[in-house]
């Protein structure tokens, strides 16, 4: 158990986004339990360009994200159980309490630095490769 005030520790893993421009690898922190899903990237003032966070919501479901207590702008990829990008929210507003919804049931959300989605050319229908996703 974590003592109050101790930083939350997230397991790390590798994930890749495959777009028309190629394959882009990221070192992702994994948000797997309710406490981690709620914490996310809150309080972070920096994230490396090749880093991200992958939120695992388990069985596919509609998901709402927000930017509460998050000072850096993010791109959010909403991903189905097969690893297919359903929709993308680009350049989210830091500290916003507005909800950012998935466009349907998703298994996961991958958060990347704002501008990354445009830089790598990710579009709905593109694939995210990670062990949590089933392959067809």
C-alpha positions in Angstrom: 0.0 0.0 0.0 1.1 3.5 -0.8 1.5 6.1 2.0 -0.4 9.3 1.5 1.7 11.7 -0.5 3.9 9.0 -2.1 3.9 9.2 -5.9 1.9 6.4 -7.6 4.1 3.9 -9.4 2.9 2.5 -12.7 4.2 -0.6 -14.5 5.8 0.2 -17.8 5.5 -1.6 -21.2 6.1 -1.1 -24.9 3.3 -0.1 -27.3 3.4 0.8 -31.0 1.0 2.8 -33.2 0.9 1.7 -36.8 -0.2 4.4 -39.3 0.1 5.1 -43.0 3.4 6.8 -42.1 4.8 3.7 -40.4 5.3 2.2 -37.0 5.9 4.4 -34.0 7.1 2.9 -30.7 6.3 4.3 -27.3 7.3 3.5 -23.7 3.9 3.5 -21.9 3.0 3.5 -18.2 0.0 1.3 -17.5 -3.0 2.4 -15.6 -4.6 -0.9 -14.6 -6.5 -0.6 -11.4 -9.2 1.9 -10.3 -6.7 4.1 -8.4 -4.3 4.3 -11.3 -7.2 4.9 -13.8 -8.3 7.8 -11.7 -4.8 9.2 -11.2 -3.5 9.0 -14.8 -1.2 11.8 -15.7 -2.5 14.3 -13.1 0.2 16.5 -11.8 2.7 15.7 -14.5 4.4 18.7 -16.0 6.5 16.8 -18.6 6.3 13.6 -20.6 9.1 12.4 -22.9 8.2 12.5 -26.6 8.4 8.7 -26.9 6.3 8.2 -23.7 2.6 7.8 -23.0 0.1 6.2 -20.7 -2.2 3.3 -21.6 -5.4 3.0 -19.6 -6.9 -0.5 -19.5 -10.7 -0.4 -18.9 -11.1 -4.2 -19.3 -14.3 -5.2 -21.1 -15.1 -2.8 -23.9 -17.4 0.0 -22.7 -18.1 3.7 -23.4 -15.4 5.8 -21.7 -15.2 9.4 -20.6 -11.8 11.0 -19.9 -11.0 14.4 -18.5 -8.0 16.6 -17.8 -8.5 17.4 -14.1 -5.2 18.4 -12.5 -3.3 17.7 -15.7 -1.1 20.6 -16.7 0.1 19.2 -20.1 -2.0 19.0 -23.2 -2.5 15.5 -24.5 -3.7 13.5 -27.5 -6.0 10.7 -26.5 -6.4 7.6 -28.7 -9.6 5.6 -27.9 -8.9 1.9 -28.7 -11.2 -1.1 -29.1 -10.4 -4.7 -27.8 -8.6 -5.6 -31.1 -6.3 -2.6 -30.8 -8.1 -0.5 -33.5 -8.3 3.3 -32.9 -12.0 4.2 -32.6 -11.6 8.0 -32.2 -9.0 10.6 -31.3 -9.1 13.7 -29.1 -6.3 16.0 -30.1 -4.6 18.7 -28.0 -6.9 18.4 -24.9 -7.2 21.5 -22.7 -5.0 21.3 -19.5 -7.0 21.3 -16.2 -10.4 21.0 -18.1 -13.2 19.2 -16.3 -15.1 18.8 -19.6 -15.6 15.1 -20.5 -13.9 13.7 -23.5 -16.0 10.7 -24.7 -15.1 7.6 -26.7 -17.1 7.3 -30.0 -18.2 3.8 -28.9 -17.2 0.9 -26.6 -13.4 0.8 -26.1 -11.0 -1.3 -24.1 -8.3 1.3 -23.6 -7.2 4.9 -24.0 -3.6 5.8 -24.9 -2.5 9.3 -23.9 0.4 10.9 -25.8 1.8 14.4 -25.8 -0.3 16.9 -27.8 0.7 17.0 -31.4 1.9 13.4 -31.5 -1.3 12.1 -33.3 -0.9 14.6 -36.1 2.9 14.1 -36.3 2.6 10.3 -36.7 -0.6 10.6 -38.8 -2.8 8.4 -36.7 -6.4 8.1 -37.9 -9.5 6.0 -36.8 -9.0 2.5 -38.1 -5.2 2.5 -37.4 -3.8 -0.2 -35.1 -2.2 0.0 -31.7 0.0 -3.0 -30.9 0.2 -4.0 -27.2 -0.2 -7.3 -25.4 -3.6 -6.3 -23.9 -5.2 -6.3 -27.4 -6.4 -9.4 -29.1 -5.3 -9.8 -32.7 -7.6 -10.8 -35.5 
